[in-house]
Amino acid sequence: MTTVPDLLVAPDYNISFELGKNPDGELIWTTGPRFRRIVMEKGQYCFCWQRPPHSQLLNKARRALQ
């Protein structure tokens, strides 16, 4: 007996969100990727990750200590 998998859920970055307002004052809704700034302003969950610095000077200093 086989089971049917559950329906796929849209990823968090692809849910509907407010993009702004049109000239009549009505909300404009859209889907797709969002800027981190917009997510933080709306109080939604955001995983804030930043790449660690990759400095050539730091690598040269490490080599000099060895």
PDBQT receptor file of N, H, CA, C and O in Angstrom, charges set to zero:
ATOM      1  N   MET A   1       0.839  -1.170   0.000  1.00  0.00    +0.000 N 
ATOM      2  CA  MET A   1       0.000   0.000   0.000  1.00  0.00    +0.000 C 
ATOM      3  C   MET A   1       0.894   1.247   0.000  1.00  0.00    +0.000 C 
ATOM      4  O   MET A   1       1.816   1.351   0.809  1.00  0.00    +0.000 OA
ATOM      5  N   THR A   2       0.627   2.168  -0.886  1.00  0.00    +0.000 N 
ATOM      6  H   THR A   2      -0.122   2.084  -1.543  1.00  0.00    +0.000 HD
ATOM      7  CA  THR A   2       1.428   3.391  -0.963  1.00  0.00    +0.000 C 
ATOM      8  C   THR A   2       0.662   4.556  -0.356  1.00  0.00    +0.000 C 
ATOM      9  O   THR A   2      -0.568   4.586  -0.353  1.00  0.00    +0.000 OA
ATOM     10  N   THR A   3       1.410   5.495   0.148  1.00  0.00    +0.000 N 
ATOM     11  H   THR A   3       2.410   5.471   0.145  1.00  0.00    +0.000 HD
ATOM     12  CA  THR A   3       0.777   6.688   0.718  1.00  0.00    +0.000 C 
ATOM     13  C   THR A   3       1.066   7.882  -0.180  1.00  0.00    +0.000 C 
ATOM     14  O   THR A   3       2.119   7.965  -0.812  1.00  0.00    +0.000 OA
ATOM     15  N   VAL A   4       0.142   8.772  -0.219  1.00  0.00    +0.000 N 
ATOM     16  H   VAL A   4      -0.713   8.704   0.295  1.00  0.00    +0.000 HD
ATOM     17  CA  VAL A   4       0.294   9.984  -1.019  1.00  0.00    +0.000 C 
ATOM     18  C   VAL A   4       0.945  11.048  -0.140  1.00  0.00    +0.000 C 
ATOM     19  O   VAL A   4       0.474  11.307   0.967  1.00  0.00    +0.000 OA
ATOM     20  N   PRO A   5       2.028  11.671  -0.626  1.00  0.00    +0.000 N 
ATOM     21  CA  PRO A   5       2.678  12.693   0.209  1.00  0.00    +0.000 C 
ATOM     22  C   PRO A   5       1.781  13.916   0.386  1.00  0.00    +0.000 C 
ATOM     23  O   PRO A   5       0.903  14.191  -0.431  1.00  0.00    +0.000 OA
ATOM     24  N   ASP A   6       2.028  14.633   1.468  1.00  0.00    +0.000 N 
ATOM     25  H   ASP A   6       2.742  14.409   2.131  1.00  0.00    +0.000 HD
ATOM     26  CA  ASP A   6       1.271  15.859   1.731  1.00  0.00    +0.000 C 
ATOM     27  C   ASP A   6       1.560  16.889   0.648  1.00  0.00    +0.000 C 
ATOM     28  O   ASP A   6       2.588  16.831  -0.027  1.00  0.00    +0.000 OA
ATOM     29  N   LEU A   7       0.642  17.824   0.496  1.00  0.00    +0.000 N 
ATOM     30  H   LEU A   7      -0.193  17.871   1.044  1.00  0.00    +0.000 HD
ATOM     31  CA  LEU A   7       0.849  18.899  -0.467  1.00  0.00    +0.000 C 
ATOM     32  C   LEU A   7       2.027  19.759  -0.040  1.00  0.00    +0.000 C 
ATOM     33  O   LEU A   7       2.267  19.963   1.150  1.00  0.00    +0.000 OA
ATOM     34  N   LEU A   8       2.751  20.254  -1.019  1.00  0.00    +0.000 N 
ATOM     35  H   LEU A   8       2.556  20.087  -1.986  1.00  0.00    +0.000 HD
ATOM     36  CA  LEU A   8       3.894  21.094  -0.718  1.00  0.00    +0.000 C 
ATOM     37  C   LEU A   8       3.437  22.442  -0.175  1.00  0.00    +0.000 C 
ATOM     38  O   LEU A   8       2.422  22.989  -0.607  1.00  0.00    +0.000 OA
ATOM     39  N   VAL A   9       4.183  22.953   0.755  1.00  0.00    +0.000 N 
ATOM     40  H   VAL A   9       5.007  22.508   1.105  1.00  0.00    +0.000 HD
ATOM     41  CA  VAL A   9       3.900  24.259   1.344  1.00  0.00    +0.000 C 
ATOM     42  C   VAL A   9       4.846  25.271   0.703  1.00  0.00    +0.000 C 
ATOM     43  O   VAL A   9       6.029  24.989   0.508  1.00  0.00    +0.000 OA
ATOM     44  N   ALA A  10       4.322  26.444   0.379  1.00  0.00    +0.000 N 
ATOM     45  H   ALA A  10       3.361  26.673   0.538  1.00  0.00    +0.000 HD
ATOM     46  CA  ALA A  10       5.166  27.476  -0.226  1.00  0.00    +0.000 C 
ATOM     47  C   ALA A  10       6.259  27.880   0.753  1.00  0.00    +0.000 C 
ATOM     48  O   ALA A  10       5.995  28.042   1.944  1.00  0.00    +0.000 OA
ATOM     49  N   PRO A  11       7.492  28.046   0.256  1.00  0.00    +0.000 N 
ATOM     50  CA  PRO A  11       8.563  28.484   1.154  1.00  0.00    +0.000 C 
ATOM     51  C   PRO A  11       8.253  29.857   1.748  1.00  0.00    +0.000 C 
ATOM     52  O   PRO A  11       7.465  30.623   1.193  1.00  0.00    +0.000 OA
ATOM     53  N   ASP A  12       8.881  30.154   2.879  1.00  0.00    +0.000 N 
ATOM     54  H   ASP A  12       9.520  29.532   3.330  1.00  0.00    +0.000 HD
ATOM     55  CA  ASP A  12       8.595  31.394   3.605  1.00  0.00    +0.000 C 
ATOM     56  C   ASP A  12       8.855  32.628   2.757  1.00  0.00    +0.000 C 
ATOM     57  O   ASP A  12       8.153  33.631   2.884  1.00  0.00    +0.000 OA
ATOM     58  N   TYR A  13       9.861  32.560   1.893  1.00  0.00    +0.000 N 
ATOM     59  H   TYR A  13      10.432  31.746   1.790  1.00  0.00    +0.000 HD
ATOM     60  CA  TYR A  13      10.179  33.739   1.086  1.00  0.00    +0.000 C 
ATOM     61  C   TYR A  13       9.213  33.906  -0.076  1.00  0.00    +0.000 C 
ATOM     62  O   TYR A  13       9.306  34.896  -0.802  1.00  0.00    +0.000 OA
ATOM     63  N   ASN A  14       8.300  32.986  -0.274  1.00  0.00    +0.000 N 
ATOM     64  H   ASN A  14       8.224  32.182   0.317  1.00  0.00    +0.000 HD
ATOM     65  CA  ASN A  14       7.394  33.044  -1.412  1.00  0.00    +0.000 C 
ATOM     66  C   ASN A  14       5.943  33.241  -0.970  1.00  0.00    +0.000 C 
ATOM     67  O   ASN A  14       5.024  32.968  -1.741  1.00  0.00    +0.000 OA
ATOM     68  N   ILE A  15       5.730  33.706   0.246  1.00  0.00    +0.000 N 
ATOM     69  H   ILE A  15       6.477  33.928   0.873  1.00  0.00    +0.000 HD
ATOM     70  CA  ILE A  15       4.367  33.951   0.709  1.00  0.00    +0.000 C 
ATOM     71  C   ILE A  15       3.929  35.354   0.308  1.00  0.00    +0.000 C 
ATOM     72  O   ILE A  15       4.759  36.193  -0.043  1.00  0.00    +0.000 OA
ATOM     73  N   SER A  16       2.639  35.602   0.359  1.00  0.00    +0.000 N 
ATOM     74  H   SER A  16       1.965  34.921   0.644  1.00  0.00    +0.000 HD
ATOM     75  CA  SER A  16       2.133  36.933   0.017  1.00  0.00    +0.000 C 
ATOM     76  C   SER A  16       2.552  37.934   1.082  1.00  0.00    +0.000 C 
ATOM     77  O   SER A  16       2.555  37.623   2.273  1.00  0.00    +0.000 OA
ATOM     78  N   PHE A  17       2.904  39.130   0.646  1.00  0.00    +0.000 N 
ATOM     79  H   PHE A  17       2.902  39.382  -0.322  1.00  0.00    +0.000 HD
ATOM     80  CA  PHE A  17       3.237  40.197   1.578  1.00  0.00    +0.000 C 
ATOM     81  C   PHE A  17       2.855  41.534   0.970  1.00  0.00    +0.000 C 
ATOM     82  O   PHE A  17       2.704  41.659  -0.245  1.00  0.00    +0.000 OA
ATOM     83  N   GLU A  18       2.700  42.533   1.832  1.00  0.00    +0.000 N 
ATOM     84  H   GLU A  18       2.823  42.432   2.820  1.00  0.00    +0.000 HD
ATOM     85  CA  GLU A  18       2.320  43.870   1.387  1.00  0.00    +0.000 C 
ATOM     86  C   GLU A  18       3.511  44.528   0.695  1.00  0.00    +0.000 C 
ATOM     87  O   GLU A  18       4.591  44.639   1.275  1.00  0.00    +0.000 OA
ATOM     88  N   LEU A  19       3.308  44.958  -0.536  1.00  0.00    +0.000 N 
ATOM     89  H   LEU A  19       2.431  44.867  -1.007  1.00  0.00    +0.000 HD
ATOM     90  CA  LEU A  19       4.375  45.628  -1.272  1.00  0.00    +0.000 C 
ATOM     91  C   LEU A  19       4.285  47.137  -1.108  1.00  0.00    +0.000 C 
ATOM     92  O   LEU A  19       5.298  47.833  -1.171  1.00  0.00    +0.000 OA
ATOM     93  N   GLY A  20       3.094  47.637  -0.900  1.00  0.00    +0.000 N 
ATOM     94  H   GLY A  20       2.271  47.072  -0.848  1.00  0.00    +0.000 HD
ATOM     95  CA  GLY A  20       2.895  49.076  -0.753  1.00  0.00    +0.000 C 
ATOM     96  C   GLY A  20       1.432  49.407  -0.962  1.00  0.00    +0.000 C 
ATOM     97  O   GLY A  20       0.555  48.566  -0.766  1.00  0.00    +0.000 OA
ATOM     98  N   LYS A  21       1.181  50.639  -1.360  1.00  0.00    +0.000 N 
ATOM     99  H   LYS A  21       1.893  51.322  -1.519  1.00  0.00    +0.000 HD
ATOM    100  CA  LYS A  21      -0.194  51.074  -1.620  1.00  0.00    +0.000 C 
ATOM    101  C   LYS A  21      -0.270  51.707  -3.000  1.00  0.00    +0.000 C 
ATOM    102  O   LYS A  21       0.673  52.354  -3.454  1.00  0.00    +0.000 OA
ATOM    103  N   ASN A  22      -1.410  51.510  -3.661  1.00  0.00    +0.000 N 
ATOM    104  H   ASN A  22      -2.176  50.984  -3.292  1.00  0.00    +0.000 HD
ATOM    105  CA  ASN A  22      -1.613  52.132  -4.968  1.00  0.00    +0.000 C 
ATOM    106  C   ASN A  22      -2.129  53.561  -4.757  1.00  0.00    +0.000 C 
ATOM    107  O   ASN A  22      -2.394  53.952  -3.620  1.00  0.00    +0.000 OA
ATOM    108  N   PRO A  23      -2.275  54.340  -5.822  1.00  0.00    +0.000 N 
ATOM    109  CA  PRO A  23      -2.732  55.727  -5.665  1.00  0.00    +0.000 C 
ATOM    110  C   PRO A  23      -4.087  55.868  -4.963  1.00  0.00    +0.000 C 
ATOM    111  O   PRO A  23      -4.376  56.913  -4.382  1.00  0.00    +0.000 OA
ATOM    112  N   ASP A  24      -4.916  54.822  -5.015  1.00  0.00    +0.000 N 
ATOM    113  H   ASP A  24      -4.681  53.972  -5.487  1.00  0.00    +0.000 HD
ATOM    114  CA  ASP A  24      -6.218  54.867  -4.343  1.00  0.00    +0.000 C 
ATOM    115  C   ASP A  24      -6.115  54.545  -2.851  1.00  0.00    +0.000 C 
ATOM    116  O   ASP A  24      -7.108  54.645  -2.131  1.00  0.00    +0.000 OA
ATOM    117  N   GLY A  25      -4.939  54.164  -2.385  1.00  0.00    +0.000 N 
ATOM    118  H   GLY A  25      -4.133  54.083  -2.970  1.00  0.00    +0.000 HD
ATOM    119  CA  GLY A  25      -4.748  53.833  -0.974  1.00  0.00    +0.000 C 
ATOM    120  C   GLY A  25      -4.969  52.375  -0.642  1.00  0.00    +0.000 C 
ATOM    121  O   GLY A  25      -4.904  51.994   0.527  1.00  0.00    +0.000 OA
ATOM    122  N   GLU A  26      -5.234  51.537  -1.656  1.00  0.00    +0.000 N 
ATOM    123  H   GLU A  26      -5.286  51.846  -2.605  1.00  0.00    +0.000 HD
ATOM    124  CA  GLU A  26      -5.436  50.105  -1.415  1.00  0.00    +0.000 C 
ATOM    125  C   GLU A  26      -4.079  49.412  -1.352  1.00  0.00    +0.000 C 
ATOM    126  O   GLU A  26      -3.127  49.809  -2.024  1.00  0.00    +0.000 OA
ATOM    127  N   LEU A  27      -4.014  48.358  -0.522  1.00  0.00    +0.000 N 
ATOM    128  H   LEU A  27      -4.787  48.035   0.024  1.00  0.00    +0.000 HD
ATOM    129  CA  LEU A  27      -2.766  47.612  -0.394  1.00  0.00    +0.000 C 
ATOM    130  C   LEU A  27      -2.454  46.844  -1.671  1.00  0.00    +0.000 C 
ATOM    131  O   LEU A  27      -3.356  46.314  -2.321  1.00  0.00    +0.000 OA
ATOM    132  N   ILE A  28      -1.184  46.787  -2.024  1.00  0.00    +0.000 N 
ATOM    133  H   ILE A  28      -0.452  47.217  -1.496  1.00  0.00    +0.000 HD
ATOM    134  CA  ILE A  28      -0.718  45.980  -3.150  1.00  0.00    +0.000 C 
ATOM    135  C   ILE A  28      -0.049  44.745  -2.558  1.00  0.00    +0.000 C 
ATOM    136  O   ILE A  28       0.907  44.861  -1.791  1.00  0.00    +0.000 OA
ATOM    137  N   TRP A  29      -0.547  43.568  -2.912  1.00  0.00    +0.000 N 
ATOM    138  H   TRP A  29      -1.323  43.474  -3.535  1.00  0.00    +0.000 HD
ATOM    139  CA  TRP A  29       0.012  42.306  -2.428  1.00  0.00    +0.000 C 
ATOM    140  C   TRP A  29       0.808  41.654  -3.546  1.00  0.00    +0.000 C 
ATOM    141  O   TRP A  29       0.421  41.724  -4.713  1.00  0.00    +0.000 OA
ATOM    142  N   THR A  30       1.913  41.024  -3.194  1.00  0.00    +0.000 N 
ATOM    143  H   THR A  30       2.227  40.967  -2.246  1.00  0.00    +0.000 HD
ATOM    144  CA  THR A  30       2.728  40.307  -4.165  1.00  0.00    +0.000 C 
ATOM    145  C   THR A  30       3.392  39.124  -3.476  1.00  0.00    +0.000 C 
ATOM    146  O   THR A  30       3.337  39.008  -2.251  1.00  0.00    +0.000 OA
ATOM    147  N   THR A  31       4.013  38.252  -4.244  1.00  0.00    +0.000 N 
ATOM    148  H   THR A  31       4.058  38.346  -5.238  1.00  0.00    +0.000 HD
ATOM    149  CA  THR A  31       4.781  37.140  -3.692  1.00  0.00    +0.000 C 
ATOM    150  C   THR A  31       6.183  37.199  -4.255  1.00  0.00    +0.000 C 
ATOM    151  O   THR A  31       6.425  37.811  -5.295  1.00  0.00    +0.000 OA
ATOM    152  N   GLY A  32       7.097  36.562  -3.564  1.00  0.00    +0.000 N 
ATOM    153  H   GLY A  32       6.900  36.064  -2.719  1.00  0.00    +0.000 HD
ATOM    154  CA  GLY A  32       8.472  36.510  -4.040  1.00  0.00    +0.000 C 
ATOM    155  C   GLY A  32       9.451  36.890  -2.950  1.00  0.00    +0.000 C 
ATOM    156  O   GLY A  32       9.065  37.110  -1.802  1.00  0.00    +0.000 OA
ATOM    157  N   PRO A  33      10.727  36.965  -3.316  1.00  0.00    +0.000 N 
ATOM    158  CA  PRO A  33      11.743  37.305  -2.317  1.00  0.00    +0.000 C 
ATOM    159  C   PRO A  33      11.561  38.726  -1.796  1.00  0.00    +0.000 C 
ATOM    160  O   PRO A  33      11.077  39.606  -2.507  1.00  0.00    +0.000 OA
ATOM    161  N   ARG A  34      11.957  38.933  -0.548  1.00  0.00    +0.000 N 
ATOM    162  H   ARG A  34      12.351  38.218   0.030  1.00  0.00    +0.000 HD
ATOM    163  CA  ARG A  34      11.835  40.247   0.079  1.00  0.00    +0.000 C 
ATOM    164  C   ARG A  34      13.197  40.695   0.589  1.00  0.00    +0.000 C 
ATOM    165  O   ARG A  34      14.089  39.875   0.805  1.00  0.00    +0.000 OA
ATOM    166  N   PHE A  35      13.348  41.988   0.777  1.00  0.00    +0.000 N 
ATOM    167  H   PHE A  35      12.623  42.654   0.602  1.00  0.00    +0.000 HD
ATOM    168  CA  PHE A  35      14.558  42.512   1.396  1.00  0.00    +0.000 C 
ATOM    169  C   PHE A  35      14.483  42.293   2.899  1.00  0.00    +0.000 C 
ATOM    170  O   PHE A  35      13.405  42.345   3.490  1.00  0.00    +0.000 OA
ATOM    171  N   ARG A  36      15.625  42.051   3.508  1.00  0.00    +0.000 N 
ATOM    172  H   ARG A  36      16.501  42.008   3.028  1.00  0.00    +0.000 HD
ATOM    173  CA  ARG A  36      15.668  41.826   4.949  1.00  0.00    +0.000 C 
ATOM    174  C   ARG A  36      15.111  43.034   5.703  1.00  0.00    +0.000 C 
ATOM    175  O   ARG A  36      14.435  42.870   6.718  1.00  0.00    +0.000 OA
ATOM    176  N   ARG A  37      15.388  44.234   5.220  1.00  0.00    +0.000 N 
ATOM    177  H   ARG A  37      15.937  44.367   4.395  1.00  0.00    +0.000 HD
ATOM    178  CA  ARG A  37      14.908  45.458   5.859  1.00  0.00    +0.000 C 
ATOM    179  C   ARG A  37      13.379  45.458   5.965  1.00  0.00    +0.000 C 
ATOM    180  O   ARG A  37      12.826  45.814   7.005  1.00  0.00    +0.000 OA
ATOM    181  N   ILE A  38      12.700  45.057   4.885  1.00  0.00    +0.000 N 
ATOM    182  H   ILE A  38      13.150  44.767   4.040  1.00  0.00    +0.000 HD
ATOM    183  CA  ILE A  38      11.233  45.047   4.865  1.00  0.00    +0.000 C 
ATOM    184  C   ILE A  38      10.696  44.025   5.861  1.00  0.00    +0.000 C 
ATOM    185  O   ILE A  38       9.737  44.302   6.583  1.00  0.00    +0.000 OA
ATOM    186  N   VAL A  39      11.307  42.853   5.902  1.00  0.00    +0.000 N 
ATOM    187  H   VAL A  39      12.086  42.628   5.316  1.00  0.00    +0.000 HD
ATOM    188  CA  VAL A  39      10.864  41.798   6.817  1.00  0.00    +0.000 C 
ATOM    189  C   VAL A  39      11.013  42.262   8.261  1.00  0.00    +0.000 C 
ATOM    190  O   VAL A  39      10.113  42.057   9.076  1.00  0.00    +0.000 OA
ATOM    191  N   MET A  40      12.147  42.889   8.582  1.00  0.00    +0.000 N 
ATOM    192  H   MET A  40      12.878  43.056   7.920  1.00  0.00    +0.000 HD
ATOM    193  CA  MET A  40      12.388  43.356   9.946  1.00  0.00    +0.000 C 
ATOM    194  C   MET A  40      11.404  44.465  10.325  1.00  0.00    +0.000 C 
ATOM    195  O   MET A  40      10.926  44.499  11.459  1.00  0.00    +0.000 OA
ATOM    196  N   GLU A  41      11.093  45.371   9.392  1.00  0.00    +0.000 N 
ATOM    197  H   GLU A  41      11.480  45.343   8.471  1.00  0.00    +0.000 HD
ATOM    198  CA  GLU A  41      10.140  46.453   9.670  1.00  0.00    +0.000 C 
ATOM    199  C   GLU A  41       8.752  45.905   9.985  1.00  0.00    +0.000 C 
ATOM    200  O   GLU A  41       8.040  46.470  10.815  1.00  0.00    +0.000 OA
ATOM    201  N   LYS A  42       8.363  44.817   9.335  1.00  0.00    +0.000 N 
ATOM    202  H   LYS A  42       8.941  44.359   8.660  1.00  0.00    +0.000 HD
ATOM    203  CA  LYS A  42       7.037  44.239   9.542  1.00  0.00    +0.000 C 
ATOM    204  C   LYS A  42       7.002  43.297  10.746  1.00  0.00    +0.000 C 
ATOM    205  O   LYS A  42       5.944  42.766  11.080  1.00  0.00    +0.000 OA
ATOM    206  N   GLY A  43       8.144  43.085  11.399  1.00  0.00    +0.000 N 
ATOM    207  H   GLY A  43       9.004  43.517  11.128  1.00  0.00    +0.000 HD
ATOM    208  CA  GLY A  43       8.191  42.235  12.580  1.00  0.00    +0.000 C 
ATOM    209  C   GLY A  43       8.095  40.760  12.265  1.00  0.00    +0.000 C 
ATOM    210  O   GLY A  43       7.735  39.968  13.135  1.00  0.00    +0.000 OA
ATOM    211  N   GLN A  44       8.413  40.367  11.027  1.00  0.00    +0.000 N 
ATOM    212  H   GLN A  44       8.706  41.010  10.320  1.00  0.00    +0.000 HD
ATOM    213  CA  GLN A  44       8.358  38.964  10.648  1.00  0.00    +0.000 C 
ATOM    214  C   GLN A  44       9.697  38.300  10.954  1.00  0.00    +0.000 C 
ATOM    215  O   GLN A  44      10.706  38.981  11.138  1.00  0.00    +0.000 OA
ATOM    216  N   TYR A  45       9.702  36.969  11.006  1.00  0.00    +0.000 N 
ATOM    217  H   TYR A  45       8.883  36.415  10.856  1.00  0.00    +0.000 HD
ATOM    218  CA  TYR A  45      10.917  36.235  11.324  1.00  0.00    +0.000 C 
ATOM    219  C   TYR A  45      11.924  36.373  10.197  1.00  0.00    +0.000 C 
ATOM    220  O   TYR A  45      11.579  36.258   9.020  1.00  0.00    +0.000 OA
ATOM    221  N   CYS A  46      13.163  36.619  10.567  1.00  0.00    +0.000 N 
ATOM    222  H   CYS A  46      13.443  36.712  11.522  1.00  0.00    +0.000 HD
ATOM    223  CA  CYS A  46      14.228  36.737   9.575  1.00  0.00    +0.000 C 
ATOM    224  C   CYS A  46      15.496  36.149  10.170  1.00  0.00    +0.000 C 
ATOM    225  O   CYS A  46      15.920  36.548  11.255  1.00  0.00    +0.000 OA
ATOM    226  N   PHE A  47      16.097  35.211   9.470  1.00  0.00    +0.000 N 
ATOM    227  H   PHE A  47      15.753  34.887   8.588  1.00  0.00    +0.000 HD
ATOM    228  CA  PHE A  47      17.373  34.653   9.897  1.00  0.00    +0.000 C 
ATOM    229  C   PHE A  47      18.467  35.557   9.354  1.00  0.00    +0.000 C 
ATOM    230  O   PHE A  47      18.761  35.541   8.159  1.00  0.00    +0.000 OA
ATOM    231  N   CYS A  48      19.067  36.342  10.236  1.00  0.00    +0.000 N 
ATOM    232  H   CYS A  48      18.829  36.355  11.207  1.00  0.00    +0.000 HD
ATOM    233  CA  CYS A  48      20.096  37.308   9.816  1.00  0.00    +0.000 C 
ATOM    234  C   CYS A  48      21.461  36.637   9.882  1.00  0.00    +0.000 C 
ATOM    235  O   CYS A  48      21.975  36.358  10.965  1.00  0.00    +0.000 OA
ATOM    236  N   TRP A  49      22.030  36.386   8.741  1.00  0.00    +0.000 N 
ATOM    237  H   TRP A  49      21.613  36.613   7.861  1.00  0.00    +0.000 HD
ATOM    238  CA  TRP A  49      23.345  35.765   8.660  1.00  0.00    +0.000 C 
ATOM    239  C   TRP A  49      24.239  36.650   7.831  1.00  0.00    +0.000 C 
ATOM    240  O   TRP A  49      23.835  37.163   6.788  1.00  0.00    +0.000 OA
ATOM    241  N   GLN A  50      25.461  36.827   8.304  1.00  0.00    +0.000 N 
ATOM    242  H   GLN A  50      25.789  36.410   9.152  1.00  0.00    +0.000 HD
ATOM    243  CA  GLN A  50      26.428  37.603   7.549  1.00  0.00    +0.000 C 
ATOM    244  C   GLN A  50      27.674  36.767   7.370  1.00  0.00    +0.000 C 
ATOM    245  O   GLN A  50      28.093  36.043   8.274  1.00  0.00    +0.000 OA
ATOM    246  N   ARG A  51      28.259  36.877   6.195  1.00  0.00    +0.000 N 
ATOM    247  H   ARG A  51      27.918  37.465   5.461  1.00  0.00    +0.000 HD
ATOM    248  CA  ARG A  51      29.475  36.134   5.888  1.00  0.00    +0.000 C 
ATOM    249  C   ARG A  51      30.607  36.638   6.775  1.00  0.00    +0.000 C 
ATOM    250  O   ARG A  51      30.764  37.848   6.941  1.00  0.00    +0.000 OA
ATOM    251  N   PRO A  52      31.403  35.729   7.350  1.00  0.00    +0.000 N 
ATOM    252  CA  PRO A  52      32.542  36.177   8.142  1.00  0.00    +0.000 C 
ATOM    253  C   PRO A  52      33.535  36.936   7.258  1.00  0.00    +0.000 C 
ATOM    254  O   PRO A  52      33.630  36.657   6.063  1.00  0.00    +0.000 OA
ATOM    255  N   PRO A  53      34.261  37.872   7.819  1.00  0.00    +0.000 N 
ATOM    256  CA  PRO A  53      35.196  38.647   7.000  1.00  0.00    +0.000 C 
ATOM    257  C   PRO A  53      36.319  37.777   6.451  1.00  0.00    +0.000 C 
ATOM    258  O   PRO A  53      36.819  36.883   7.134  1.00  0.00    +0.000 OA
ATOM    259  N   HIS A  54      36.702  38.045   5.229  1.00  0.00    +0.000 N 
ATOM    260  H   HIS A  54      36.296  38.771   4.674  1.00  0.00    +0.000 HD
ATOM    261  CA  HIS A  54      37.813  37.354   4.582  1.00  0.00    +0.000 C 
ATOM    262  C   HIS A  54      38.839  38.416   4.220  1.00  0.00    +0.000 C 
ATOM    263  O   HIS A  54      38.784  39.014   3.146  1.00  0.00    +0.000 OA
ATOM    264  N   SER A  55      39.751  38.634   5.110  1.00  0.00    +0.000 N 
ATOM    265  H   SER A  55      39.797  38.149   5.983  1.00  0.00    +0.000 HD
ATOM    266  CA  SER A  55      40.733  39.683   4.902  1.00  0.00    +0.000 C 
ATOM    267  C   SER A  55      42.072  39.074   4.512  1.00  0.00    +0.000 C 
ATOM    268  O   SER A  55      42.562  38.157   5.172  1.00  0.00    +0.000 OA
ATOM    269  N   GLN A  56      42.657  39.587   3.441  1.00  0.00    +0.000 N 
ATOM    270  H   GLN A  56      42.259  40.331   2.905  1.00  0.00    +0.000 HD
ATOM    271  CA  GLN A  56      43.984  39.121   3.041  1.00  0.00    +0.000 C 
ATOM    272  C   GLN A  56      45.015  39.512   4.088  1.00  0.00    +0.000 C 
ATOM    273  O   GLN A  56      45.977  38.778   4.317  1.00  0.00    +0.000 OA
ATOM    274  N   LEU A  57      44.822  40.667   4.728  1.00  0.00    +0.000 N 
ATOM    275  H   LEU A  57      44.041  41.263   4.542  1.00  0.00    +0.000 HD
ATOM    276  CA  LEU A  57      45.754  41.087   5.767  1.00  0.00    +0.000 C 
ATOM    277  C   LEU A  57      45.720  40.127   6.945  1.00  0.00    +0.000 C 
ATOM    278  O   LEU A  57      46.763  39.830   7.528  1.00  0.00    +0.000 OA
ATOM    279  N   LEU A  58      44.538  39.635   7.306  1.00  0.00    +0.000 N 
ATOM    280  H   LEU A  58      43.691  39.876   6.832  1.00  0.00    +0.000 HD
ATOM    281  CA  LEU A  58      44.419  38.687   8.397  1.00  0.00    +0.000 C 
ATOM    282  C   LEU A  58      45.145  37.391   8.054  1.00  0.00    +0.000 C 
ATOM    283  O   LEU A  58      45.829  36.823   8.905  1.00  0.00    +0.000 OA
ATOM    284  N   ASN A  59      45.005  36.920   6.822  1.00  0.00    +0.000 N 
ATOM    285  H   ASN A  59      44.449  37.381   6.130  1.00  0.00    +0.000 HD
ATOM    286  CA  ASN A  59      45.696  35.698   6.403  1.00  0.00    +0.000 C 
ATOM    287  C   ASN A  59      47.208  35.890   6.429  1.00  0.00    +0.000 C 
ATOM    288  O   ASN A  59      47.937  34.986   6.838  1.00  0.00    +0.000 OA
ATOM    289  N   LYS A  60      47.687  37.051   5.998  1.00  0.00    +0.000 N 
ATOM    290  H   LYS A  60      47.095  37.785   5.665  1.00  0.00    +0.000 HD
ATOM    291  CA  LYS A  60      49.130  37.329   6.028  1.00  0.00    +0.000 C 
ATOM    292  C   LYS A  60      49.637  37.360   7.465  1.00  0.00    +0.000 C 
ATOM    293  O   LYS A  60      50.733  36.874   7.745  1.00  0.00    +0.000 OA
ATOM    294  N   ALA A  61      48.855  37.924   8.372  1.00  0.00    +0.000 N 
ATOM    295  H   ALA A  61      47.965  38.318   8.145  1.00  0.00    +0.000 HD
ATOM    296  CA  ALA A  61      49.256  37.986   9.775  1.00  0.00    +0.000 C 
ATOM    297  C   ALA A  61      49.322  36.587  10.378  1.00  0.00    +0.000 C 
ATOM    298  O   ALA A  61      50.231  36.293  11.154  1.00  0.00    +0.000 OA
ATOM    299  N   ARG A  62      48.380  35.729  10.035  1.00  0.00    +0.000 N 
ATOM    300  H   ARG A  62      47.641  35.968   9.405  1.00  0.00    +0.000 HD
ATOM    301  CA  ARG A  62      48.394  34.355  10.549  1.00  0.00    +0.000 C 
ATOM    302  C   ARG A  62      49.617  33.601  10.046  1.00  0.00    +0.000 C 
ATOM    303  O   ARG A  62      50.256  32.865  10.798  1.00  0.00    +0.000 OA
ATOM    304  N   ARG A  63      49.940  33.791   8.759  1.00  0.00    +0.000 N 
ATOM    305  H   ARG A  63      49.421  34.389   8.148  1.00  0.00    +0.000 HD
ATOM    306  CA  ARG A  63      51.124  33.119   8.199  1.00  0.00    +0.000 C 
ATOM    307  C   ARG A  63      52.404  33.622   8.851  1.00  0.00    +0.000 C 
ATOM    308  O   ARG A  63      53.348  32.854   9.038  1.00  0.00    +0.000 OA
ATOM    309  N   ALA A  64      52.444  34.897   9.197  1.00  0.00    +0.000 N 
ATOM    310  H   ALA A  64      51.678  35.521   9.046  1.00  0.00    +0.000 HD
ATOM    311  CA  ALA A  64      53.643  35.473   9.811  1.00  0.00    +0.000 C 
ATOM    312  C   ALA A  64      53.867  34.910  11.212  1.00  0.00    +0.000 C 
ATOM    313  O   ALA A  64      55.009  34.805  11.659  1.00  0.00    +0.000 OA
ATOM    314  N   LEU A  65      52.783  34.545  11.916  1.00  0.00    +0.000 N 
ATOM    315  H   LEU A  65      51.854  34.630  11.554  1.00  0.00    +0.000 HD
ATOM    316  CA  LEU A  65      52.910  34.011  13.270  1.00  0.00    +0.000 C 
ATOM    317  C   LEU A  65      53.346  32.552  13.282  1.00  0.00    +0.000 C 
ATOM    318  O   LEU A  65      53.828  32.066  14.306  1.00  0.00    +0.000 OA
ATOM    319  N   GLN A  66      53.191  31.858  12.191  1.00  0.00    +0.000 N 
ATOM    320  H   GLN A  66      52.800  32.252  11.359  1.00  0.00    +0.000 HD
ATOM    321  CA  GLN A  66      53.525  30.422  12.153  1.00  0.00    +0.000 C 
ATOM    322  C   GLN A  66      54.999  30.192  11.960  1.00  0.00    +0.000 C 
ATOM    323  O   GLN A  66      55.444  29.045  11.907  1.00  0.00    +0.000 OA
TER     324      GLN A  66
